Amino acid sequence: MLYLRGLVILLLLLAFWGPSLPLAPVRTVVLLDQSPSAREAVWQLAPRLELPGAQYVAFASGAVEVAAPTARRLDLGEGTRLEEALKKAMELKPDRIVLVSDGLFQDEPLPPKVPLYALYQPPSPYVALSLVGPALPLRGETVEVRAVLEATAPTEARLTLEGPAGRLSRRVELAPGRQSLGYRFRLEEPAVVRARLESPLGDREARLELSPSDATRVWVLGDAALARYLRAQGFLVEERQEVALPIRAEVVALGVGARDLSAAELDALQSFLQQGGSLLWTATPRGLFFGGWERSSLADSLPLEPVEEPGGMGIVLVLDVSGSMLEADKLGLAVVGALELVRSARSQDYIGVVLFSDRPRWLFRPRPMTEQGRREAESLLLSIEAGGGTMIRRAYLEALEALEDVPTKSKQVIALTDGLVADAAPEIFEAARRASPEIKTSTVAIGADADRRFLRELAEAGGGSFWDVPRPQDLPRFFLEEAQRAFRREVLEGRFPVTVRPHPVSRGTAPPPVSVLLPARAKPWAQAVLTSGEGVILAVGESGRGRVAALATDLSRSWQEWSGASRLAAELVRWLAQTPARPRVQALREEGLVRVVLEGQFERPVLRAFGREQPFMPVGPLRYEARLPRGAVGQAVVLDGEPRLRLELPALPEWRLEDGQENLRRLAEASGGRLLADPAELRSLPGRKGVSLQLPLIALALLLFLLERYLEHRRLVPLAKSA
């Protein structure tokens, strides 16, 4: 019995080793690439692909089983989708797959679970034509559409482009590779560009539709003429009285003064500019330098600066600091108003402040309001304290005396009090009359208890104005208005010829003379676009991440009869709106991947494509990138909390400059197969597959084991009976 046990052990060892015998035929599926780039070469090779027992699948964009390798199918589409073909092949339960192709796939197939053997066939010579346009063109923007030509062999061709700019025809010499030709035109409405390429390798056509992106949104404050012009040009114009967050516009036009806006509104405009928005200042009666923008928090962003007129204004403020001025914060509000007066002054203006209560005290004598003078005056005004009676006579007389030595053409005393004057004497009125008209005297009555009779008579004697301000809260506004009157910049009136300098805003325009002009010059960093003599009418530049422009004329008074005024305003706003921060997205197909480029102001941009999301990575200021696999096609969406932009991912071209043979080699080796050099190698592949003997050997070992057990049992039974 030992020999049976030894045989069982031997059979089990053989089963563990796993022997097999080549008894079953190998099931082979041959994939025939019948896409446009490979079909001619595959059809020529087809008679040599007859294999015993093989099954055949023809594929392009789709896949279908065919009876023989010589079958020709032209109904499978114009692309190359290998994933579909492999799926169809695996349904036939093959032992191996033979792929005959040029290796130029439009997807990224995974290696099959069975060995794949590849036969490379070079693609047929070809020229490709495509049109590439801008991602987000604006209405009125000059755009360029590029005709991209790709050739796999040297050839001559004629390219013809047709569109809004007319017909362009050119003969080109094509070498293997890629080259392009531009076609420029102005995009005013939806447009179509058509291209045709004629060559010995075939004729190609391409068509591209371009539509302007959403109309530019403009907020206009205080300039009805500009708003009217922009509406006529198709802009989305909203006339507003204030600046509120968020600013839902690409451009904010400011015909109001800096003093008309709160500190919060000025901060909002500064933030808007830093985030890629654009600002436009216009010289309305309340705008630009009339509104004090050159002394505001946005002064550094203003592309114009005033040309100061000769002369200046001398002002001495005679300010009541008696104990009653502490009531209702009258003194604090008066100081706020005085600060506005100081900040509104020009460098050639002189300001002084003399305080009075029981006796006079100079806070500071008249001094020019240079940058340093203004800072010192502001500091001293903030140090004022109140207390005592209301004795104005000596303070007023000292103010008149101080102004006599001030070297300005115009001079003025402003006397302000809230109570009854204790030392009103005839000599005050006599002094006011003697000083007038060289020095005018204006007076301000604050609150209900002010000595209105005295103040009115003093103003009349001094040839000035009497102002009644019953509510202390109105004091800052009064001083602001008085500053605008006192330091008012003079606008020039007449006919001022316009010189046009090269810039996208001024292209193709010839403005007539302007009727009014605010003397100004461009800052060193800005570009003058329209000038008149030495003065600048329009200057533009960049500030922060946005753009800025300033117009030194009033559109309600200049160019009223000129039909091109609205077009010039539109060109200016279009240029302003095209900041780097304006959202733009474009998908570019590169070797081995699709690169999506995003520009604009975003918080956390995310790209959603083919059911997956991935974040954009910042690569520069306001610039982001995301990379998708080579096979990514279809629509994609840019998210930033909510969908912001949509784009179409470019399809892989059927013909392209790519090493298809290398693609086949990688795919074959990843599956356990290899790249074949010649169809004859198909004959050398094994024709039968091994049949495993493991189960038969285990079954035979089990039978022998049972036989050995049976024989052992029969041997032991007689021995037991005899015992």
C-alpha positions, 0 to 999 in steps of 0.5 A, spaced: 500 500 500 505 504 500 506 505 493 499 508 492 500 513 498 507 515 494 503 515 488 498 520 491 503 524 494 506 525 487 500 527 484 498 532 489 505 535 488 504 535 481 497 539 482 501 544 486 506 545 481 500 547 476 502 543 469 498 544 463 498 541 456 497 546 450 490 543 448 485 548 447 485 553 441 487 561 443 481 565 442 484 572 438 480 578 437 483 583 432 481 590 433 481 594 426 482 601 426 478 604 421 478 612 423 480 617 418 487 617 419 488 610 419 483 606 415 487 606 408 493 603 411 489 598 415 485 596 409 491 595 405 494 590 411 487 587 412 488 581 407 495 579 411 490 579 418 487 572 416 488 568 423 485 561 424 479 562 429 480 569 430 474 574 431 474 581 428 472 588 431 472 594 427 472 601 430 473 608 430 468 613 434 464 607 435 465 599 435 462 593 431 464 586 430 465 584 423 466 578 419 473 578 416 479 583 416 477 586 409 470 589 412 470 596 410 466 600 415 465 608 414 459 609 419 463 608 425 464 616 426 470 620 425 474 619 431 478 614 435 475 611 441 479 605 443 476 604 450 469 602 446 473 598 442 476 594 448 470 594 451 467 590 445 473 586 445 472 583 452 465 581 451 467 576 446 472 573 452 478 573 448 485 570 450 489 575 447 487 582 443 491 584 436 490 592 435 492 594 428 492 602 429 496 608 428 496 609 435 492 616 435 487 615 440 482 621 442 481 617 449 485 614 455 484 607 455 486 602 460 490 596 459 486 590 458 486 584 462 489 580 457 495 581 453 495 586 447 499 585 441 499 592 437 501 593 430 503 600 428 500 603 421 503 610 420 497 615 419 495 617 412 498 624 410 494 630 412 493 637 413 488 640 419 485 646 420 482 649 426 480 656 428 481 659 435 478 665 438 478 669 444 475 666 450 471 672 453 471 678 447 467 684 449 463 688 445 467 693 441 473 689 442 478 688 436 479 681 436 483 676 433 481 669 430 487 665 429 487 659 423 491 654 426 494 649 420 497 642 422 501 638 417 504 631 417 507 632 411 510 638 407 505 641 402 503 647 399 496 650 400 491 656 399 488 659 406 482 663 405 479 667 411 472 670 411 468 674 416 467 681 418 473 684 416 472 681 409 476 676 405 483 674 406 487 669 401 494 667 402 498 661 399 502 658 405 508 653 405 506 647 410 512 643 413 510 638 418 508 641 424 503 647 426 503 654 424 498 659 424 495 666 421 491 671 424 485 675 422 483 681 426 476 685 426 472 689 431 466 685 434 460 689 435 455 683 434 455 676 434 460 674 428 462 668 424 469 667 421 469 661 416 476 658 413 478 654 407 484 650 406 486 647 399 492 643 398 494 636 395 492 632 401 485 635 401 481 641 402 479 643 409 473 647 412 472 650 419 467 655 422 467 659 428 462 663 431 463 669 436 459 673 440 460 679 445 460 677 452 455 680 457 455 688 456 459 692 461 456 694 467 457 701 469 455 705 475 455 713 474 454 718 479 453 725 478 454 725 470 447 724 466 451 726 460 456 720 460 450 716 462 446 718 456 452 716 451 453 710 454 446 707 454 446 709 447 452 704 446 449 698 449 452 699 456 448 697 462 448 703 466 446 704 473 445 712 475 446 712 483 447 717 488 451 713 493 457 707 493 454 701 496 457 694 497 458 690 493 460 694 487 456 690 481 459 693 475 466 693 471 467 701 471 464 706 476 464 713 473 465 719 478 462 726 476 461 727 484 466 730 489 470 726 494 466 730 499 460 728 497 462 721 499 463 718 506 469 715 508 466 708 507 464 709 500 471 712 498 474 705 502 469 701 497 472 705 491 479 704 493 478 696 494 474 696 488 480 698 484 485 694 488 480 688 486 481 689 478 475 694 478 476 701 474 474 708 475 473 714 471 473 721 473 469 727 469 470 734 470 462 736 472 461 742 476 462 737 482 467 732 479 474 732 479 478 737 482 472 741 483 470 735 488 477 735 491 479 728 488 486 730 488 486 731 496 482 725 497 484 718 499 484 716 492 489 722 489 494 717 488 490 713 483 488 719 479 491 720 472 491 728 472 493 733 477 491 740 477 495 746 474 495 751 479 493 758 477 497 764 480 495 768 486 491 764 491 486 766 497 487 768 504 483 766 510 483 767 517 477 763 521 475 767 528 473 762 532 469 762 538 471 757 544 467 760 549 464 755 554 457 755 551 461 752 544 461 745 548 454 744 548 451 740 543 459 738 541 458 745 537 466 746 538 467 739 535 463 740 529 466 747 528 473 743 528 471 738 523 469 744 518 475 747 519 479 741 517 475 741 511 477 748 510 484 746 511 484 740 506 480 743 501 486 749 500 491 749 495 498 750 496 498 758 494 492 759 499 493 762 506 489 760 512 490 762 519 485 761 525 485 766 531 481 763 537 477 768 542 473 767 549 475 772 554 481 774 550 484 772 543 489 767 542 492 765 535 492 758 534 496 759 528 497 765 524 496 765 516 501 760 512 501 757 506 497 750 505 503 746 503 503 739 505 507 741 511 503 747 512 496 743 512 499 737 516 501 742 522 494 746 521 490 739 522 494 737 528 493 744 531 486 744 530 485 738 533 488 741 540 483 746 541 479 746 548 473 751 550 472 755 556 471 763 558 466 768 555 465 771 548 469 777 547 470 778 539 473 785 538 480 784 539 480 777 535 477 780 529 482 786 529 488 782 529 485 777 524 484 784 519 491 786 521 494 779 519 491 779 513 494 785 510 501 782 510 498 776 506 501 776 499 494 773 496 489 777 491 483 775 495 482 775 502 477 774 507 475 773 515 470 768 517 467 770 524 463 764 527 460 764 534 454 761 538 452 767 543 451 774 545 458 778 543 460 782 550 464 787 546 460 789 540 463 796 539 462 801 533 470 800 532 469 793 529 464 795 524 468 801 522 474 797 521 470 792 517 468 798 512 476 800 512 478 793 510 473 792 505 473 790 499 480 788 499 479 784 505 471 781 506 468 779 512 463 773 513 460 771 519 456 765 521 451 764 527 451 757 530 444 755 534 439 759 537 442 763 542 447 766 537 448 774 536 444 774 529 444 782 529 451 783 530 453 778 526 449 780 520 451 788 521 458 786 521 458 782 514 454 787 511 460 792 513 465 787 511 462 786 504 461 779 505 456 774 507 452 772 513 450 765 514 445 762 519 447 755 521 441 753 526 443 746 527 451 745 529 450 738 525 450 742 519 457 746 520 462 741 516 457 741 510 457 749 511 465 749 511 465 744 505 461 749 501 465 755 503 471 752 501 468 750 494 466 757 494 473 760 496 478 755 493 474 754 487 478 752 481 476 756 474 474 752 468 477 755 462 471 757 456 472 758 449 474 753 443 480 749 445 483 744 439 484 737 441 490 733 439 489 726 439 495 721 441 495 714 439 492 709 444 486 704 443 481 709 446 483 714 440 483 709 434 479 712 429 477 718 432 477 726 431 474 730 436 472 737 435 474 743 439 472 742 447 468 748 450 470 748 457 477 745 459 479 744 467 487 746 467 490 739 468 496 735 466 498 728 466 502 724 472 508 721 470 505 714 470 499 716 466 498 716 458 495 723 455 490 721 450 487 727 448 491 734 449 490 741 448 496 745 447 500 744 454 493 742 457 491 734 458 483 733 456 484 725 457 489 721 461 489 714 462 493 709 466 493 703 471 492 703 478 492 697 483 489 691 479 484 696 475 485 701 470 483 709 471 481 715 467 480 722 468 476 727 463 478 734 464 472 737 460 464 737 462 460 732 457 454 736 458 458 742 455 463 740 450 462 736 444 454 737 444 454 737 437 459 732 435 456 725 433 462 721 435 462 723 443 458 717 445 463 712 441 469 716 444 465 715 451 464 707 449 471 706 447 474 709 453 469 705 458 471 698 454 478 700 455 477 701 462 473 694 463 478 690 460 482 689 466 487 683 468 482 682 473 476 681 468 474 674 468 476 670 462 477 662 461 480 658 456 482 651 455 488 649 451 490 642 449 497 641 450 502 634 449 499 629 454 494 634 457 489 639 457 491 646 460 485 650 463 487 658 464 483 662 468 484 670 469 480 674 474 478 676 481 476 669 484 476 667 492 477 659 491 476 657 484 474 650 482 474 646 475 468 641 474 469 637 468 467 630 467 463 629 473 469 631 478 472 637 481 479 640 482 481 646 485 485 651 480 492 653 482 495 660 483 500 661 478 501 669 478 497 675 480 489 674 478 491 668 474 490 660 475 491 654 472 488 647 472 490 641 468 486 635 466 488 628 463 489 628 455 482 625 454 478 630 457 472 633 453 466 636 453 463 642 457 467 644 464 464 649 469 468 654 473 465 655 480 467 660 485 461 658 491 457 658 485 457 657 477 461 663 474 464 661 467 462 655 462 467 653 457 468 647 452 474 643 452 477 642 446 477 635 442 483 631 441 484 632 433 484 625 429 490 627 426 496 630 430 503 631 431 504 625 436 508 619 436 502 613 435 507 608 435 510 609 442 502 610 445 501 603 442 508 600 445 506 603 452 499 600 452 501 593 449 507 592 455 502 594 460 497 589 458 503 583 458 503 584 450 508 587 446 509 591 439 509 587 433 514 589 428 511 586 422 504 582 421 508 576 420 509 575 427 502 574 428 504 567 426 509 566 431 504 567 436 502 561 440 496 558 437 493 554 443 493 555 450 495 551 455 489 546 459 491 546 466 491 539 469 491 541 476 484 539 477 485 532 474 491 531 478 487 532 484 481 528 482 486 522 481 490 523 487 483 523 491 481 516 487 488 513 489 487 515 496 480 512 497 482 506 493 488 505 498 483 506 504 479 501 501 484 496 500 487 497 507 480 496 510 479 489 506 486 487 509 485 489 516 478 485 516 480 478 516 485 479 521 480 481 526 476 475 525 481 470 526 483 474 532 
